[in-house]
Amino acid sequence: MPAEDPAGPLDLLVFAQQRDARIDIDAWNAHAERFFATRLGLAEPRRYPPGAEAPARDAARFVVAPAGSEAGVRAASARPRTAEDLALAEAADARAGGTGLALLARRCDMVWAIERGDPGDLLALRLAVILASVLLGPIFDRRSGALFGAKTGRGMLGGAPPPR
């Protein structure tokens, strides 16, 4: 892994069509509540000074609170997408028979790395699926090597097996 990539071996990478690392928590929370019955917030307040340029990199700890389930905090960091990220997406897409998700990844300027403590971390997966849905990009699972979209991720949250 290059030094600029803080992602760990279990992280979920969310490709994002956003051009910067700005967090619009109000819009993201509204989307999460509407489509995922989940409240999404920030564990620490963030302030972008008025008129300030959007950051090229950022990190935050998100509070993920699914309706009817225990809430938790998950960390995520954003950075510009690299050639290595695209290579991972293209290899995963080729293994899956060419779903077209690697082409979608090419349209994404940013990548969010969602930390997860273990492969079964459903809160990290939920955060990744919400971000993929709102930021219009696929998810790469570093553990399994799979590339999948928000729809597949949503099925995985409901107990569907992960993609191969």
C-alpha positions in Angstrom: 0.0 0.0 0.0 1.3 3.5 -0.8 2.2 5.7 2.2 -0.7 8.1 1.2 -3.3 5.4 1.6 -4.3 5.0 5.2 -6.7 2.2 4.5 -6.2 -1.0 6.4 -6.7 -4.6 5.2 -10.3 -4.8 6.4 -11.5 -1.3 5.3 -14.2 -0.7 2.8 -13.4 1.8 0.1 -16.2 3.9 -1.2 -15.6 5.6 -4.5 -17.2 9.1 -4.6 -18.2 11.3 -7.5 -17.6 14.3 -5.2 -14.6 16.4 -6.2 -13.5 17.2 -2.6 -13.7 15.8 0.9 -16.4 18.1 2.2 -18.9 16.4 4.5 -22.4 17.6 4.1 -23.8 15.9 7.2 -27.2 17.4 7.0 -27.8 16.1 3.4 -26.1 12.8 4.2 -28.3 12.3 7.3 -31.5 13.2 5.4 -30.6 10.6 2.7 -29.7 8.0 5.4 -33.0 8.5 7.2 -35.1 8.4 4.0 -33.5 5.4 2.3 -31.8 3.4 5.1 -33.9 4.1 8.3 -30.6 5.3 9.8 -29.6 8.5 11.5 -26.1 9.6 10.6 -24.2 12.2 12.6 -20.7 13.3 13.5 -19.1 12.3 16.7 -17.2 15.6 16.9 -18.5 18.9 15.5 -17.0 20.1 12.2 -16.7 23.6 11.0 -15.8 24.7 7.5 -15.0 28.5 7.7 -17.2 30.5 5.4 -15.6 31.0 2.0 -12.9 28.4 2.7 -11.9 26.0 0.0 -13.2 22.5 0.3 -10.5 20.1 1.7 -8.8 17.6 -0.6 -8.5 15.2 2.4 -10.6 14.9 5.5 -11.4 12.4 8.2 -14.3 12.1 10.6 -15.9 9.8 13.1 -19.5 9.1 12.2 -22.3 8.1 14.6 -24.4 5.5 12.7 -27.8 4.8 14.3 -30.0 2.3 12.5 -33.6 2.3 13.6 -34.2 -0.5 16.1 -30.5 -1.3 16.5 -27.7 -0.2 18.6 -25.8 2.9 17.4 -22.0 3.0 17.1 -19.2 5.2 15.9 -17.1 4.4 12.8 -14.2 6.4 11.4 -13.8 7.3 7.8 -11.2 9.3 5.8 -11.4 10.8 2.4 -8.6 11.3 -0.1 -8.2 11.7 -3.9 -8.6 8.5 -5.8 -5.3 6.9 -7.0 -4.3 4.7 -9.9 -4.0 1.8 -7.4 -7.6 2.3 -6.4 -8.7 2.0 -10.0 -6.6 -1.1 -10.5 -8.3 -2.8 -7.5 -11.7 -1.9 -8.9 -10.9 -3.1 -12.4 -9.5 -6.4 -11.2 -12.5 -7.0 -9.0 -14.9 -6.1 -11.8 -13.1 -8.4 -14.2 -13.3 -11.3 -11.6 -17.1 -10.6 -11.4 -17.5 -10.8 -15.2 -17.5 -7.1 -16.0 -20.4 -5.5 -14.1 -19.4 -2.0 -15.3 -18.7 -0.8 -11.7 -15.1 -0.2 -12.6 -16.3 2.3 -15.2 -18.3 4.0 -12.5 -15.2 4.0 -10.3 -13.3 5.9 -13.0 -15.9 8.7 -12.8 -15.1 9.1 -9.1 -12.5 11.7 -8.0 -12.4 10.7 -4.3 -12.3 7.6 -2.1 -13.6 7.2 1.4 -12.0 4.5 3.5 -14.4 3.2 6.2 -12.6 1.5 9.1 -14.1 -1.7 10.4 -12.8 -3.9 13.2 -13.9 -7.2 11.8 -15.4 -8.5 8.5 -18.9 -8.8 10.1 -19.1 -5.1 11.1 -22.5 -4.1 9.9 -22.3 -0.5 11.1 -19.2 0.0 8.9 -21.0 -1.7 6.0 -24.1 0.5 6.6 -22.0 3.7 6.6 -20.2 2.5 3.4 -23.6 1.8 1.7 -25.0 5.1 2.7 -22.0 7.0 1.4 -22.0 5.0 -1.8 -25.6 5.8 -2.3 -25.3 9.5 -1.7 -21.9 10.0 -3.4 -22.8 7.8 -6.4 -19.9 5.3 -6.4 -19.2 1.6 -5.9 -17.7 0.0 -2.8 -14.5 -2.1 -2.8 -14.2 -4.6 0.1 -10.5 -5.0 0.9 -11.2 -8.2 2.7 -13.0 -10.1 0.0 -11.7 -8.2 -3.0 -15.3 -7.6 -4.2 -16.5 -4.5 -5.9 -20.3 -3.9 -5.5 -22.9 -1.1 -5.6 -25.2 0.4 -3.0 -28.0 -2.0 -4.0 -25.9 -5.1 -3.4 -24.6 -3.6 -0.1 -28.2 -2.9 1.0 -29.0 -6.6 0.4 -25.9 -7.5 2.4 -27.3 -5.5 5.3 -30.5 -7.6 5.1 -28.5 -10.8 5.5 -27.8 -11.6 1.8 -24.4 -13.2 1.2 -21.5 -11.0 0.1 -20.7 -10.8 -3.7 -18.0 -13.1 -5.0 
